[in-house]
Amino acid sequence: KKNLRSAKVGTMGYRDMLLYGTQFEGNSMRGKIGVEVEPYEMLEMVRAIDTLDAEAIAEGVNFVKTNWVFKKECADATIEQGVKYALAIAKKIRERGWEAITLIDVDGMKKLLGFPPAMVFMLLEHYCNVLTVPENDVMGAVTQLIMKYISGQTVPYMEYYEFFENSMLIGVPDFIPKAATKGDVEVLPAAFGLLNSSLLNVSKVKTGYITAARLAYVNGWYKMHVYTAEAKTPPAWNEFGWDDPAPQLPSLEVFPDSCTVEEFAQNVCSQHVIFAYGDHVEAIADFCEMMDIELVM
């Protein structure tokens, strides 16, 4: 609770794709939860590129080539552009002291700049050790802060792709943090729709027992939807829209044990979920009681 009172989240843009589940209410977020949310314009990032040090850019390109495993050849220009964007945003993160950041993705970097920000998120974790989530998901970023403070982990986000009888398929169309990666960081240049310069993270995800959570603001009250599950390697699957052969995206099949899939489906409140490895329900319950947040399981 004390950590949240001094925490700041940066958001480049607001309400990507006009999504409802990612919005936040500023007065209660600061007054009740404690987090200050600061806006950041994409134009600031673009203009900051002109101020970057050439040596820092070269070091970033070298880091990518040295530490990431490329499944196919990638143009140097794509890598350099991603490094520039990441360095420009990192300057703002350090200046403002943000612990988490979210970027306008589909309606911003993809639509206006023609550059999917997957590698930008990966580099921001490297440069600033900051929590990252796409699509202006402020509520997701705040959930990440809560789960990080409780678990001590760099907690990833994932999206719900499918519900099955006893499990859910969760995954990401872009990136996962190094902390959730099993083995090497693997990246793949791939085309999606009108985008031909997409660099995806296609790494394997660590499996194990997880606690999944999502903060929501409903009719003036905060709620925390929580469940525990066994996360396993999923069967092969494809997200519609990728050029063939479609990439196998980082994903997990989660089997909830604190609720049924039907019970989960009645309470799910966003396309994004935040999870930490291990069982953290007791600590989350204590936190929610302290903060007067309704715990939903």
Residue pairs with C-beta under 8 A, 6 or more apart in sequence:
1 34
1 287
1 290
1 291
3 145
3 149
4 33
4 34
4 35
4 145
4 146
4 149
5 34
6 34
7 34
7 35
7 36
7 99
7 100
7 145
8 35
8 36
8 37
8 38
8 96
8 97
8 98
8 99
9 35
9 36
9 37
9 38
9 98
9 99
9 100
9 101
9 102
9 138
9 141
9 142
9 145
10 37
10 38
10 39
10 40
10 92
10 93
10 96
10 98
10 100
10 101
10 102
11 37
11 38
11 39
11 40
11 101
11 102
11 103
11 136
11 138
11 141
12 39
12 40
12 41
12 42
12 45
12 89
12 101
12 102
12 103
12 104
12 108
12 136
13 39
13 40
13 41
13 42
13 103
13 104
13 107
13 108
13 136
14 39
14 104
14 136
15 22
15 23
15 136
16 22
16 104
16 105
16 106
16 107
16 108
16 134
16 135
16 136
17 106
17 107
17 135
19 135
19 136
19 137
19 271
21 137
21 139
21 216
21 269
21 270
21 271
21 272
22 135
22 136
22 137
22 138
22 139
22 140
22 270
22 272
23 138
23 139
24 37
24 138
24 139
24 142
24 217
25 217
26 37
28 217
28 220
28 222
29 35
29 37
29 138
29 142
30 36
30 37
32 222
32 291
32 292
33 142
33 215
33 222
33 291
35 142
35 145
37 138
38 96
38 98
40 92
40 101
42 104
42 108
42 109
42 112
42 113
44 88
44 92
45 85
45 88
45 89
45 92
46 88
46 113
48 88
48 89
48 91
48 92
49 84
49 85
49 87
49 88
51 91
52 84
52 87
52 88
56 87
57 80
57 83
57 84
57 87
60 83
60 86
60 87
60 123
61 76
61 79
61 80
61 83
63 126
64 79
64 82
64 83
64 119
64 123
65 79
67 185
68 184
68 185
68 186
68 187
69 184
69 185
69 186
69 187
70 186
70 187
70 188
70 189
71 186
71 187
71 188
71 202
72 188
72 189
73 189
74 187
74 189
74 199
75 189
75 197
78 189
78 197
78 199
79 119
79 199
81 115
81 197
82 115
82 119
82 120
82 123
82 199
83 123
85 109
85 115
85 117
85 120
86 119
86 120
86 123
86 124
86 127
87 123
87 127
89 101
89 103
89 120
89 124
90 123
90 124
90 127
90 128
92 98
93 101
93 124
93 127
93 128
93 130
94 128
98 130
99 130
99 131
99 145
100 130
100 131
100 132
100 133
100 141
100 142
100 144
100 145
101 124
101 130
101 131
101 132
101 141
102 132
102 133
102 134
102 135
102 136
102 137
102 138
102 140
102 141
103 109
103 117
103 120
103 121
103 134
103 136
104 135
104 136
105 116
105 117
105 134
105 135
105 136
105 174
106 135
109 115
109 116
109 117
109 120
110 116
110 117
110 195
114 195
114 197
115 197
116 174
116 192
116 195
116 197
116 198
116 199
116 200
117 134
117 174
118 174
118 175
118 198
118 199
118 200
118 201
119 175
119 187
119 199
119 201
121 132
121 134
121 174
121 175
122 175
122 177
122 178
122 185
122 201
124 130
124 132
125 132
125 154
125 177
125 178
126 178
129 154
131 141
131 144
131 145
131 148
131 154
131 155
132 157
132 175
132 177
133 140
133 141
133 144
133 157
133 272
133 274
134 157
134 174
135 272
137 157
137 270
137 272
139 214
139 215
139 216
139 217
139 270
140 157
140 214
140 270
140 272
140 274
142 215
143 213
143 214
143 215
143 274
144 155
144 157
144 274
146 213
146 215
146 224
146 284
146 287
147 153
147 155
147 211
147 213
147 274
147 275
147 276
147 280
148 154
148 155
148 276
150 276
150 280
150 283
150 284
150 287
151 211
151 276
151 277
151 278
151 280
153 179
153 276
153 277
154 177
154 178
154 179
154 180
155 274
155 275
155 276
156 172
156 176
156 177
156 179
156 180
156 274
156 275
157 172
157 272
157 273
157 274
158 170
158 171
158 172
158 251
158 252
158 272
158 273
158 275
159 170
159 171
159 172
159 173
159 271
159 272
159 273
160 168
160 169
160 170
160 268
160 271
160 273
161 169
161 170
161 171
161 237
161 239
161 251
162 168
162 169
162 237
163 169
163 261
163 264
163 265
164 253
164 261
165 261
166 255
166 261
167 253
167 254
167 255
167 256
167 261
168 253
168 254
168 256
168 261
168 264
169 234
169 237
169 251
169 252
169 253
170 251
170 252
170 253
170 254
170 273
171 234
171 239
171 249
171 250
171 251
171 252
172 201
172 249
172 250
172 251
173 200
173 239
173 249
174 200
174 201
175 200
175 201
175 250
176 201
176 203
176 205
176 250
178 185
180 205
180 206
181 203
181 204
181 205
181 206
182 203
182 204
182 205
182 206
182 207
183 203
183 204
184 203
185 201
185 203
186 201
186 202
186 203
186 204
187 199
187 200
187 201
187 202
188 199
188 200
188 202
188 247
189 197
189 198
189 199
189 200
190 198
190 199
190 200
190 242
190 243
190 247
191 198
191 242
191 243
192 198
192 241
192 242
192 243
193 241
200 247
200 249
201 250
202 247
202 248
202 249
202 250
203 250
204 233
204 250
205 231
205 250
205 251
205 252
206 277
207 231
207 232
207 233
207 252
208 230
208 231
208 277
208 278
209 228
209 229
209 230
209 231
209 277
209 278
209 279
210 228
210 229
210 230
210 231
210 252
210 254
210 275
210 276
210 277
210 278
211 226
211 227
211 228
211 275
211 276
211 278
211 279
211 280
211 281
211 284
212 226
212 227
212 228
212 229
212 254
212 273
212 274
212 275
213 224
213 225
213 226
213 273
213 274
213 275
213 276
213 284
214 224
214 225
214 268
214 269
214 270
214 272
214 273
214 274
215 222
215 223
215 224
215 293
216 222
216 223
216 224
216 225
216 269
216 270
217 223
218 269
221 294
222 291
222 292
222 293
222 294
223 269
223 293
223 294
223 295
223 296
224 284
224 288
224 293
224 294
224 295
224 296
225 267
225 268
225 269
225 296
225 297
226 258
226 281
226 284
226 295
226 296
226 297
227 256
227 258
227 259
227 264
227 297
228 256
228 257
228 258
228 279
228 281
229 254
229 255
229 256
229 257
229 258
230 254
230 255
230 257
231 252
231 253
231 254
231 255
231 275
232 252
232 253
232 254
232 255
233 252
233 253
234 251
234 252
234 253
235 253
236 248
237 248
237 251
238 246
238 248
239 246
239 249
256 264
258 281
258 297
259 297
267 296
281 297
284 295
285 295
287 293
288 294
288 295
289 295
